[in-house]
Amino acid sequence: MAHRTWWAAAGLALWLLTVPALAGPYEDALNAYRAGNYQSALALLVPLAEQGNARAEALLGSMYDEGKGVPRDDAQALKWYRSAAQKGNATGQYGLGVFLMDGRGVEKTDLPQATELFRLAALQGNAGAQYRLGLIYSEAMGVAEDDVIAAEWFRKSASQGVADAQVRLATMHMQGIGVPQDFVRAADWFAKAAIQGNTEAQMSLGGLYAEGQGVSRNLIQAYMWFALVAAKDGDARATEAAARRDAIEPEMSADQLREAKRRVREWRPAFRP
């Protein structure tokens, strides 16, 4: 459930940051939101939302969802998401779908309605909704399991930079589930997620470099990815990553080890495009 909760907030914020800026009250609010001036954004959004502007309603919903400029309030977030969704706004549909799927702000979950909302939003290109649909089909959540359909939705979401979708698609390529087995493609998708800081991708990519699957064997890269995961305090994979890092160290020359450690020190996560 953790990865779903993360997308309920971060997925919306990241998507909103990619919307082109235009001119007008809503665009001024969006620019203020992008700049982190949440109080200014709020002052502009509230009258627009109260007038029924769907984009303003969706963004206001996300602010209550994430607690940006206002105390976090599921009831208010749900109210504005629902109103925006009823007008066909993809962000509102996605936000409402997340609340219904996860049981936030509602008496009980409603997976069928959530699935329909995700479908409507996904068809409009919403990356978070595309990822959720992939989960629904891959995990047979209220629908017949269909890995081919799941892979297609994961691919659409992954192509928009969603790290969790990239990991899912990479894993499917590794295992040949829903797509042809292809370690090269798996490595490519893991790499895209790994540079965003996704732990599972970093661990898997380290393994591919250590074993030379889908990529040329590269102990510097393997060491770096394992070391990055090992340094994450409290992460369930940290101990395993440290063991795998230490296991390849005897094979490395002093120069290779020095270069690997330099890369670890200087590594910074990339932002999703």
N, C-alpha and C positions, 0 to 999 in steps of 0.2 A: 504493500500500500504506500510505502514511502515515496517511491518513484512517481506514483500517481499524484500524491499531494504536492510534490515539488512542481509538477507540471501545472497544477492548478494555479499556482502563483507565478513561478518563473516563466512558464511558457507564454502566459499572457503578456507579461512585461516585455520579454524579448521580442515577441511579435510586434507589439506596439512600437518598439524602438525602430523598427525597419520601415514603418509607413512613411512615405514621402511627405515632406512638409509643404503645405499650400498656404493660402491666405484666408483669414476668417477667424471668428471667435473660437471655433473648435480647434482649428490648427494652432492658434495661440495657446490654447490650453494644452494641446499635445506637446508643443515645443517646451512649455514650462514643465510638464511632466518629465520629458526626456532630460531636461537640465537638472532635475531633482528639486525644482521649485514647486513642491506639492501644494503649498497653501495658495499660491497664485493659480495653479491649475484648478484647484478645488473651487476657488471663487468664480472662475470662468465656467466650469463644468456644471455646477449646480443649477443655475438658471436655464442653461441649455437642456439639461436632462429633464428638468421640470416642464419644459416646453415640448418634450417628446423626441428630442434628437437622439436617435438610436446609438450613434457613435459615442456621444457624450454619456449616455446611460451605461454603455459597455465599459468605458474607461473609468467612470465613477464606480461601477461595480468592482472593477479590478483594484481600485484604490482601497475600498472597504475590505476586499478579499485579502489584500497584502498588508493592510495597516499603514498605508503611505499617505501622510497628511491628515489621517483620521485614525481613531482607534479601530483595530480590526473588528469587524462586525459582520458575521455570516448572514444575519437577517437582512441587513441593508444591501450587502453584496448580492444576495439571492434576488431581492426585489428588483434591483437595477439590471441584473443579468436577464431576468425573466422578461422584463419589459422590452429590453433590446432584442432578445431572442424572438419575441412575438412579432417584431418588425422585420425579421429575416436577417438580423445582424449576426455575422459568423462568430465574432468574439463573444457576443451574448449567448449564442447557442452553445458554444464550447464551454463557457463558464457555467451556465446552467446545467449542462450535461455532467460536468465534473461534480457539482453539488449533488445531483440526483444519483450518480453512480457511487459516490463515496459516502452518501448519507449525511452530508453536511447541511445544517439549517433546515432539514426536512424530517418528518416523522419516521420515514423509512426510505430505503433505496428504491429506485425505479429504473432498473436496468433497461427495459425495453424503450422507455421514453428517452433515456440518456443515449442509447444507441442511435435512435432516430435523429436526435439533435446533433450528435457527432457526425452522422452521415451528411446532414444538411450543411454543417460547417465545413466538413472535409471537402465536399464538392465545390465549395467556394475557396478552397486552398488553405484552410486553417491547419497549420502543421501539428498543433497539439491534438486536434480532433482526429487527424489522420493517424497519429500515433496511438490514440485510444482505440480506434477501430482495429488497428493491427493487433492490439492486446486482446480485444474482444474475440476476434476470429482465431488467434493463435491459442487462446486459453479456453475456447468454447464457452464463453460467458453469455449464456442465453441464446446462443446460435450454434449451429453445427460447426465443429472445428474445420477450418479450411486454411491450411498453411499457405496455399497459393495466393488467396485473397489477402491474408495477413501480410505476406511478403510484399505485395504490391502497395498496401497502405504504409507499411514501414518504409518502403523505398521512397514514396512521395514525401513523407515526413523527414526522412534522413537527408533527402536532397535539399531540404530547407535548413539543414544544420542541426536538427534535433539529435543530441548525443545518444539518448536512450534508444531512439529508433535506429540509429547507426549501429549500436551494439547488437540490437535484436537482429537486424538484417545481416550483420557480419557473422553472427552465430549460426544463422540459418544457412549461410553460404559454407561455413565450415562443416556443418553436419549434413548438408544436402537436403534440407527440409524446406519444401515449398519452392525451392530454387535449385539449379544444378550446383553440385559441390564445386567450390572454386576458392582455393586458399588465397589466390591473388586478390580477388575481390574482397574476401574476408579481411585480409590485412589492410586493404585500402580503407574500408569502412571503420575498422578498429582504429586506424591512425587518425581519422577525422574526429572520432570521439575522444581519443586519448589526448589530443592537443587541447581539448576543452577541459581536461582535468577529470574525465570519467574514469573512476578506479577500475571498473571491470574491463574497460577497453585497454587501459594501460597494462593491466596484468596479462591479458590475452595477447596483446601486441608484444610484450616482453617474451612470452612463450614462443611466439612465431619466430622472432629474431633469434632466440636461443636454439631453436630447432631447425631454422632455415626452411620454414613452411610458408609459401606464398611470397617470401622475400629472401634475399640472399642472407645467409647466416652472418650475424653482426653482433658480436659480444658487447661492443660499446653501447649499441642501442638496447640490447637486452638488459644489460646492467642498469642503464639509466631508467628504463621504465619500471623495473623491479624496485629500484631504490626509491623512486618517487612514491610508489605505493607503500613501501616499508616505512616511509617517513610520516605516514598519515596516522597520527595517534588515535587510537580507539577504533580504527578500521578493522573489520573482521579478517581482511586479507593481508594485513600488515606482516604478521608473523610468517605466513607462507611466502610472501614476497621477499622478505629478508633472507629466508632460507634459500630461495632460488637465486637471489643475488649473490649470496656467499658461495653457492655451489659452482657458479661459473667463474668466480674470481681467480681460482688457480690456473685457469686456461688463458688468462689475459696477461699480456706483457705489461711492464711498468708504464709504458707510454699509453697503452690502451686504457689502463685503469685510471691514469691521471686525466685523460680526456673524458672518460665517462663521468668521473666525479665533477669535472668542470661543468659538463652539461647539466648535471643534476643541480649544481649551485645556481646556474644561470637560467634554469628553465622557468618559464612563466606560461600560464594557460592562455590560450587564444580565445577570443570572444567569437561566439557564433555569428556568421555573416548575417 
